[in-house]
């Protein structure tokens, strides 16, 4: 189980608010100007995502955000989502242009996804909302590993099938971008 890390940060902006988890853009002095704090209702959900990031350690900072704290103070004291982790901020800043990803950026994401699969992880939520443009991490990052599973959790046959489906979905995104049909803003 991760040991708690006390990090001082200031809440800036909620990014995703779901019943079981919430994500915040935060300002921090010790990790650069911005970071992401993701708080979960269930400790097991937080620990699952931490375990996935740890398995993908060699890809962090180059296609994935860096896991900065496996266990940190939750953003809101009176919220039930108290089990938090902290990731490096890889997204655009406050007033950036949120335009669709280019074909080249999607090809880079496909390469990252292949590496994730080689590390024995399948993302299982590969949608444009989980692809983030990043000037710090080679152009584009894959985020949100809450639904991810490992080969050892699934078994080889199921894992291989899921990887194939995920790569087909990524190829569909690339084809949509080539046709100018990618309407989801990233």
ABEGO torsion letter per residue (X at the ends): XBBBBBBBBBBABBABBBAABBBBBBBBAAAEABBBBBBBABAAAAAAAAAAAAAAAAABGBGBBBBABABBBBABAABABABBBBBBBABBBAABBBBBBBAAAAAAAAAAAAAAAAAGBBAGABBAAABBBBAAAGGBBBBGAAABBBAAAAEAAAAAAAAAAAAAAAAAAAAAAAAGABABBX
